[in-house]
Amino acid sequence: MHYVAFALVHQGDTDLTSSPYERRRTALEALFADHRLEAPLTLCPSTTDPAVARGWLEWTAAGLKGLCFKQRVHP
């Protein structure tokens, strides 16, 4: 069993739920890198490339059931 993480919602005492997805994702990637987290914790793959995302839909053997799309917000 794996726990797949998409974004970080709290960082210490800071609530990130109202922060843009890109900030929450960057914080999560830093958490994985800083603490060398590995299975059963899994960082969900992420891309802005439509061709890469289409390829992921072919991962049925790995149990992939769909994709999650997040709106990119630019200040």
Distance bins in CASP14 RR format, pairs under 12 A and 6 or more apart:
PFRMAT RR
TARGET T0000
AUTHOR 0000-0000-0000
RMODE 2
METHOD distances of the structure
MODEL  1
1 39 0 0 0 0 1 0 0 0 0 0 0
1 40 1 0 0 1 0 0 0 0 0 0 0
1 41 0 0 0 0 0 1 0 0 0 0 0
1 42 0 0 0 0 0 1 0 0 0 0 0
2 37 0 0 0 0 0 1 0 0 0 0 0
2 38 0 0 0 0 0 1 0 0 0 0 0
2 39 1 0 0 1 0 0 0 0 0 0 0
2 40 1 0 1 0 0 0 0 0 0 0 0
2 41 1 0 0 1 0 0 0 0 0 0 0
2 42 1 0 1 0 0 0 0 0 0 0 0
2 43 0 0 0 0 0 1 0 0 0 0 0
2 44 0 0 0 0 0 1 0 0 0 0 0
2 62 0 0 0 0 0 1 0 0 0 0 0
2 63 0 0 0 0 0 1 0 0 0 0 0
3 32 0 0 0 0 0 1 0 0 0 0 0
3 37 0 0 0 0 1 0 0 0 0 0 0
3 38 0 0 0 0 0 1 0 0 0 0 0
3 39 0 0 0 0 1 0 0 0 0 0 0
3 40 1 0 1 0 0 0 0 0 0 0 0
3 41 1 0 1 0 0 0 0 0 0 0 0
3 42 1 0 0 1 0 0 0 0 0 0 0
3 43 0 0 0 0 0 1 0 0 0 0 0
3 44 0 0 0 0 0 1 0 0 0 0 0
4 28 0 0 0 0 0 1 0 0 0 0 0
4 32 0 0 0 0 0 1 0 0 0 0 0
4 37 0 0 0 0 0 1 0 0 0 0 0
4 39 0 0 0 0 0 1 0 0 0 0 0
4 40 0 0 0 0 1 0 0 0 0 0 0
4 41 0 0 0 0 1 0 0 0 0 0 0
4 42 1 0 1 0 0 0 0 0 0 0 0
4 43 1 0 0 1 0 0 0 0 0 0 0
4 44 1 0 1 0 0 0 0 0 0 0 0
4 45 0 0 0 0 1 0 0 0 0 0 0
4 46 0 0 0 0 0 1 0 0 0 0 0
4 62 0 0 0 0 0 1 0 0 0 0 0
4 63 0 0 0 0 0 1 0 0 0 0 0
4 64 0 0 0 0 0 1 0 0 0 0 0
4 65 0 0 0 0 0 1 0 0 0 0 0
4 68 0 0 0 0 0 1 0 0 0 0 0
5 24 0 0 0 0 0 1 0 0 0 0 0
5 25 0 0 0 0 1 0 0 0 0 0 0
5 27 0 0 0 0 0 1 0 0 0 0 0
5 28 1 0 1 0 0 0 0 0 0 0 0
5 29 0 0 0 0 1 0 0 0 0 0 0
5 31 0 0 0 0 1 0 0 0 0 0 0
5 32 1 0 0 1 0 0 0 0 0 0 0
5 37 0 0 0 0 1 0 0 0 0 0 0
5 40 0 0 0 0 0 1 0 0 0 0 0
5 41 1 0 0 1 0 0 0 0 0 0 0
5 42 1 0 0 1 0 0 0 0 0 0 0
5 43 1 0 1 0 0 0 0 0 0 0 0
5 44 1 0 0 1 0 0 0 0 0 0 0
5 45 0 0 0 0 0 1 0 0 0 0 0
5 46 0 0 0 0 0 1 0 0 0 0 0
5 68 0 0 0 0 0 1 0 0 0 0 0
6 21 0 0 0 0 1 0 0 0 0 0 0
6 24 0 0 0 0 1 0 0 0 0 0 0
6 25 1 0 0 1 0 0 0 0 0 0 0
6 27 0 0 0 0 0 1 0 0 0 0 0
6 28 1 0 0 1 0 0 0 0 0 0 0
6 29 0 0 0 0 0 1 0 0 0 0 0
6 42 0 0 0 0 0 1 0 0 0 0 0
6 43 0 0 0 0 1 0 0 0 0 0 0
6 44 1 0 1 0 0 0 0 0 0 0 0
6 45 0 0 0 0 0 1 0 0 0 0 0
6 46 0 0 0 0 1 0 0 0 0 0 0
6 67 0 0 0 0 0 1 0 0 0 0 0
6 68 1 0 0 1 0 0 0 0 0 0 0
6 69 0 0 0 0 0 1 0 0 0 0 0
6 70 0 0 0 0 1 0 0 0 0 0 0
7 16 1 0 0 1 0 0 0 0 0 0 0
7 17 0 0 0 0 1 0 0 0 0 0 0
7 19 0 0 0 0 1 0 0 0 0 0 0
7 20 0 0 0 0 1 0 0 0 0 0 0
7 21 1 0 0 1 0 0 0 0 0 0 0
7 22 0 0 0 0 1 0 0 0 0 0 0
7 23 0 0 0 0 1 0 0 0 0 0 0
7 24 1 1 0 0 0 0 0 0 0 0 0
7 25 1 0 1 0 0 0 0 0 0 0 0
7 26 0 0 0 0 1 0 0 0 0 0 0
7 27 1 0 0 1 0 0 0 0 0 0 0
7 28 1 0 1 0 0 0 0 0 0 0 0
7 29 0 0 0 0 1 0 0 0 0 0 0
7 30 0 0 0 0 0 1 0 0 0 0 0
7 31 0 0 0 0 0 1 0 0 0 0 0
7 32 0 0 0 0 0 1 0 0 0 0 0
7 43 0 0 0 0 0 1 0 0 0 0 0
7 44 0 0 0 0 1 0 0 0 0 0 0
7 46 0 0 0 0 1 0 0 0 0 0 0
7 68 0 0 0 0 1 0 0 0 0 0 0
7 70 1 0 0 1 0 0 0 0 0 0 0
8 14 0 0 0 0 1 0 0 0 0 0 0
8 15 0 0 0 0 0 1 0 0 0 0 0
8 16 1 0 1 0 0 0 0 0 0 0 0
8 17 0 0 0 0 1 0 0 0 0 0 0
8 19 0 0 0 0 1 0 0 0 0 0 0
8 21 0 0 0 0 0 1 0 0 0 0 0
8 22 0 0 0 0 0 1 0 0 0 0 0
8 23 0 0 0 0 1 0 0 0 0 0 0
8 24 1 0 1 0 0 0 0 0 0 0 0
8 25 1 0 0 1 0 0 0 0 0 0 0
8 26 0 0 0 0 1 0 0 0 0 0 0
8 27 1 0 1 0 0 0 0 0 0 0 0
8 28 1 0 1 0 0 0 0 0 0 0 0
8 29 0 0 0 0 1 0 0 0 0 0 0
8 30 0 0 0 0 1 0 0 0 0 0 0
8 31 1 0 0 1 0 0 0 0 0 0 0
8 32 0 0 0 0 1 0 0 0 0 0 0
8 34 0 0 0 0 0 1 0 0 0 0 0
8 37 0 0 0 0 0 1 0 0 0 0 0
8 43 0 0 0 0 0 1 0 0 0 0 0
8 44 0 0 0 0 0 1 0 0 0 0 0
9 15 1 0 0 1 0 0 0 0 0 0 0
9 16 1 0 1 0 0 0 0 0 0 0 0
9 17 1 0 1 0 0 0 0 0 0 0 0
9 18 0 0 0 0 1 0 0 0 0 0 0
9 19 0 0 0 0 1 0 0 0 0 0 0
9 21 0 0 0 0 0 1 0 0 0 0 0
9 23 0 0 0 0 0 1 0 0 0 0 0
9 24 1 0 0 1 0 0 0 0 0 0 0
9 25 0 0 0 0 0 1 0 0 0 0 0
9 27 0 0 0 0 1 0 0 0 0 0 0
9 28 0 0 0 0 1 0 0 0 0 0 0
9 31 0 0 0 0 0 1 0 0 0 0 0
10 16 1 0 0 1 0 0 0 0 0 0 0
10 17 1 0 0 1 0 0 0 0 0 0 0
10 18 0 0 0 0 0 1 0 0 0 0 0
10 19 0 0 0 0 0 1 0 0 0 0 0
10 24 0 0 0 0 1 0 0 0 0 0 0
10 27 0 0 0 0 1 0 0 0 0 0 0
10 28 0 0 0 0 0 1 0 0 0 0 0
10 31 0 0 0 0 0 1 0 0 0 0 0
11 17 0 0 0 0 0 1 0 0 0 0 0
11 19 0 0 0 0 1 0 0 0 0 0 0
11 23 0 0 0 0 1 0 0 0 0 0 0
11 24 0 0 0 0 1 0 0 0 0 0 0
11 26 0 0 0 0 0 1 0 0 0 0 0
11 27 1 0 1 0 0 0 0 0 0 0 0
11 28 0 0 0 0 1 0 0 0 0 0 0
11 30 0 0 0 0 1 0 0 0 0 0 0
11 31 1 0 0 1 0 0 0 0 0 0 0
11 34 0 0 0 0 0 1 0 0 0 0 0
12 27 0 0 0 0 0 1 0 0 0 0 0
12 31 0 0 0 0 0 1 0 0 0 0 0
14 23 0 0 0 0 0 1 0 0 0 0 0
14 24 0 0 0 0 0 1 0 0 0 0 0
14 27 0 0 0 0 1 0 0 0 0 0 0
15 24 0 0 0 0 0 1 0 0 0 0 0
15 27 0 0 0 0 0 1 0 0 0 0 0
16 22 0 0 0 0 0 1 0 0 0 0 0
16 23 1 0 0 1 0 0 0 0 0 0 0
16 24 1 0 1 0 0 0 0 0 0 0 0
16 25 0 0 0 0 0 1 0 0 0 0 0
16 26 0 0 0 0 0 1 0 0 0 0 0
16 27 1 0 0 1 0 0 0 0 0 0 0
16 28 0 0 0 0 1 0 0 0 0 0 0
16 31 0 0 0 0 0 1 0 0 0 0 0
17 23 0 0 0 0 0 1 0 0 0 0 0
17 24 0 0 0 0 1 0 0 0 0 0 0
17 27 0 0 0 0 0 1 0 0 0 0 0
18 24 0 0 0 0 1 0 0 0 0 0 0
18 73 0 0 0 0 0 1 0 0 0 0 0
19 25 0 0 0 0 1 0 0 0 0 0 0
19 26 0 0 0 0 1 0 0 0 0 0 0
19 27 0 0 0 0 1 0 0 0 0 0 0
19 28 0 0 0 0 0 1 0 0 0 0 0
19 73 0 0 0 0 1 0 0 0 0 0 0
19 75 0 0 0 0 0 1 0 0 0 0 0
20 26 0 0 0 0 1 0 0 0 0 0 0
20 27 0 0 0 0 0 1 0 0 0 0 0
20 70 0 0 0 0 1 0 0 0 0 0 0
20 71 0 0 0 0 1 0 0 0 0 0 0
20 72 0 0 0 0 1 0 0 0 0 0 0
20 73 1 0 1 0 0 0 0 0 0 0 0
20 74 0 0 0 0 1 0 0 0 0 0 0
20 75 1 0 0 1 0 0 0 0 0 0 0
21 27 0 0 0 0 0 1 0 0 0 0 0
21 28 0 0 0 0 0 1 0 0 0 0 0
21 46 0 0 0 0 1 0 0 0 0 0 0
21 48 0 0 0 0 0 1 0 0 0 0 0
21 68 0 0 0 0 0 1 0 0 0 0 0
21 69 0 0 0 0 0 1 0 0 0 0 0
21 70 1 0 1 0 0 0 0 0 0 0 0
21 71 1 0 0 1 0 0 0 0 0 0 0
21 72 1 0 0 1 0 0 0 0 0 0 0
21 73 1 0 0 1 0 0 0 0 0 0 0
21 74 0 0 0 0 0 1 0 0 0 0 0
22 28 0 0 0 0 0 1 0 0 0 0 0
22 29 0 0 0 0 0 1 0 0 0 0 0
22 46 0 0 0 0 1 0 0 0 0 0 0
22 48 0 0 0 0 0 1 0 0 0 0 0
22 70 0 0 0 0 1 0 0 0 0 0 0
22 71 0 0 0 0 0 1 0 0 0 0 0
22 72 1 0 0 1 0 0 0 0 0 0 0
22 73 1 0 0 1 0 0 0 0 0 0 0
22 74 0 0 0 0 1 0 0 0 0 0 0
22 75 0 0 0 0 0 1 0 0 0 0 0
23 29 0 0 0 0 0 1 0 0 0 0 0
23 30 0 0 0 0 0 1 0 0 0 0 0
23 70 0 0 0 0 0 1 0 0 0 0 0
23 72 0 0 0 0 0 1 0 0 0 0 0
23 73 0 0 0 0 1 0 0 0 0 0 0
23 74 0 0 0 0 0 1 0 0 0 0 0
23 75 0 0 0 0 0 1 0 0 0 0 0
24 30 0 0 0 0 0 1 0 0 0 0 0
24 31 0 0 0 0 0 1 0 0 0 0 0
24 46 0 0 0 0 0 1 0 0 0 0 0
24 70 0 0 0 0 1 0 0 0 0 0 0
24 73 0 0 0 0 0 1 0 0 0 0 0
25 31 0 0 0 0 0 1 0 0 0 0 0
25 32 0 0 0 0 0 1 0 0 0 0 0
25 43 0 0 0 0 1 0 0 0 0 0 0
25 44 0 0 0 0 1 0 0 0 0 0 0
25 45 0 0 0 0 0 1 0 0 0 0 0
25 46 1 0 0 1 0 0 0 0 0 0 0
25 47 0 0 0 0 0 1 0 0 0 0 0
25 48 0 0 0 0 0 1 0 0 0 0 0
25 68 0 0 0 0 0 1 0 0 0 0 0
25 70 0 0 0 0 1 0 0 0 0 0 0
25 72 0 0 0 0 0 1 0 0 0 0 0
26 32 0 0 0 0 0 1 0 0 0 0 0
26 33 0 0 0 0 0 1 0 0 0 0 0
26 43 0 0 0 0 0 1 0 0 0 0 0
26 46 0 0 0 0 0 1 0 0 0 0 0
27 33 0 0 0 0 0 1 0 0 0 0 0
27 34 0 0 0 0 0 1 0 0 0 0 0
27 43 0 0 0 0 0 1 0 0 0 0 0
28 34 0 0 0 0 0 1 0 0 0 0 0
28 35 0 0 0 0 0 1 0 0 0 0 0
28 37 0 0 0 0 1 0 0 0 0 0 0
28 41 0 0 0 0 0 1 0 0 0 0 0
28 42 0 0 0 0 0 1 0 0 0 0 0
28 43 1 0 0 1 0 0 0 0 0 0 0
28 44 0 0 0 0 1 0 0 0 0 0 0
28 46 0 0 0 0 1 0 0 0 0 0 0
29 35 0 0 0 0 0 1 0 0 0 0 0
29 37 0 0 0 0 0 1 0 0 0 0 0
29 43 1 0 0 1 0 0 0 0 0 0 0
29 44 0 0 0 0 0 1 0 0 0 0 0
29 45 0 0 0 0 0 1 0 0 0 0 0
29 46 0 0 0 0 1 0 0 0 0 0 0
30 36 0 0 0 0 0 1 0 0 0 0 0
30 37 0 0 0 0 0 1 0 0 0 0 0
30 43 0 0 0 0 0 1 0 0 0 0 0
31 37 1 0 0 1 0 0 0 0 0 0 0
31 41 0 0 0 0 1 0 0 0 0 0 0
31 43 0 0 0 0 1 0 0 0 0 0 0
32 38 0 0 0 0 1 0 0 0 0 0 0
32 39 0 0 0 0 0 1 0 0 0 0 0
32 41 1 0 0 1 0 0 0 0 0 0 0
32 42 0 0 0 0 1 0 0 0 0 0 0
32 43 1 0 1 0 0 0 0 0 0 0 0
32 44 0 0 0 0 0 1 0 0 0 0 0
32 46 0 0 0 0 0 1 0 0 0 0 0
33 43 0 0 0 0 1 0 0 0 0 0 0
35 41 0 0 0 0 1 0 0 0 0 0 0
35 43 0 0 0 0 0 1 0 0 0 0 0
36 43 0 0 0 0 0 1 0 0 0 0 0
37 43 1 0 0 1 0 0 0 0 0 0 0
42 62 0 0 0 0 0 1 0 0 0 0 0
44 56 0 0 0 0 0 1 0 0 0 0 0
44 64 0 0 0 0 0 1 0 0 0 0 0
44 66 0 0 0 0 0 1 0 0 0 0 0
44 67 0 0 0 0 0 1 0 0 0 0 0
44 68 1 0 0 1 0 0 0 0 0 0 0
44 70 0 0 0 0 0 1 0 0 0 0 0
45 52 0 0 0 0 1 0 0 0 0 0 0
45 53 0 0 0 0 1 0 0 0 0 0 0
45 55 0 0 0 0 0 1 0 0 0 0 0
45 56 1 0 0 1 0 0 0 0 0 0 0
45 59 0 0 0 0 1 0 0 0 0 0 0
45 62 0 0 0 0 0 1 0 0 0 0 0
45 64 0 0 0 0 1 0 0 0 0 0 0
45 67 0 0 0 0 0 1 0 0 0 0 0
45 68 0 0 0 0 0 1 0 0 0 0 0
46 52 0 0 0 0 1 0 0 0 0 0 0
46 53 0 0 0 0 1 0 0 0 0 0 0
46 56 0 0 0 0 0 1 0 0 0 0 0
46 67 0 0 0 0 0 1 0 0 0 0 0
46 68 0 0 0 0 1 0 0 0 0 0 0
46 69 0 0 0 0 0 1 0 0 0 0 0
46 70 0 0 0 0 1 0 0 0 0 0 0
46 72 0 0 0 0 0 1 0 0 0 0 0
47 53 1 0 1 0 0 0 0 0 0 0 0
47 54 0 0 0 0 0 1 0 0 0 0 0
47 55 0 0 0 0 1 0 0 0 0 0 0
47 56 0 0 0 0 1 0 0 0 0 0 0
47 67 0 0 0 0 1 0 0 0 0 0 0
47 68 0 0 0 0 0 1 0 0 0 0 0
47 69 0 0 0 0 0 1 0 0 0 0 0
47 70 0 0 0 0 0 1 0 0 0 0 0
47 72 0 0 0 0 0 1 0 0 0 0 0
48 69 0 0 0 0 0 1 0 0 0 0 0
48 70 0 0 0 0 1 0 0 0 0 0 0
48 71 0 0 0 0 0 1 0 0 0 0 0
48 72 1 0 0 1 0 0 0 0 0 0 0
49 55 0 0 0 0 1 0 0 0 0 0 0
49 56 0 0 0 0 0 1 0 0 0 0 0
50 56 0 0 0 0 0 1 0 0 0 0 0
50 57 0 0 0 0 0 1 0 0 0 0 0
50 67 0 0 0 0 0 1 0 0 0 0 0
50 69 0 0 0 0 0 1 0 0 0 0 0
51 57 0 0 0 0 0 1 0 0 0 0 0
51 58 0 0 0 0 0 1 0 0 0 0 0
52 58 0 0 0 0 0 1 0 0 0 0 0
52 59 0 0 0 0 0 1 0 0 0 0 0
52 67 0 0 0 0 0 1 0 0 0 0 0
53 59 0 0 0 0 0 1 0 0 0 0 0
53 64 0 0 0 0 0 1 0 0 0 0 0
53 66 0 0 0 0 1 0 0 0 0 0 0
53 67 1 0 1 0 0 0 0 0 0 0 0
53 68 0 0 0 0 0 1 0 0 0 0 0
53 69 0 0 0 0 1 0 0 0 0 0 0
53 70 0 0 0 0 0 1 0 0 0 0 0
54 66 0 0 0 0 0 1 0 0 0 0 0
54 67 0 0 0 0 1 0 0 0 0 0 0
55 62 0 0 0 0 0 1 0 0 0 0 0
55 64 0 0 0 0 1 0 0 0 0 0 0
55 66 0 0 0 0 0 1 0 0 0 0 0
55 67 0 0 0 0 1 0 0 0 0 0 0
56 62 0 0 0 0 1 0 0 0 0 0 0
56 63 0 0 0 0 0 1 0 0 0 0 0
56 64 1 0 0 1 0 0 0 0 0 0 0
56 65 0 0 0 0 0 1 0 0 0 0 0
56 66 0 0 0 0 1 0 0 0 0 0 0
56 67 1 0 0 1 0 0 0 0 0 0 0
56 68 0 0 0 0 0 1 0 0 0 0 0
56 69 0 0 0 0 0 1 0 0 0 0 0
57 63 0 0 0 0 0 1 0 0 0 0 0
57 64 1 0 0 1 0 0 0 0 0 0 0
57 65 0 0 0 0 1 0 0 0 0 0 0
57 66 1 0 0 1 0 0 0 0 0 0 0
57 67 1 0 0 1 0 0 0 0 0 0 0
58 64 0 0 0 0 1 0 0 0 0 0 0
58 66 0 0 0 0 0 1 0 0 0 0 0
58 67 0 0 0 0 0 1 0 0 0 0 0
59 65 0 0 0 0 1 0 0 0 0 0 0
59 66 0 0 0 0 1 0 0 0 0 0 0
59 67 0 0 0 0 0 1 0 0 0 0 0
60 66 0 0 0 0 1 0 0 0 0 0 0
END
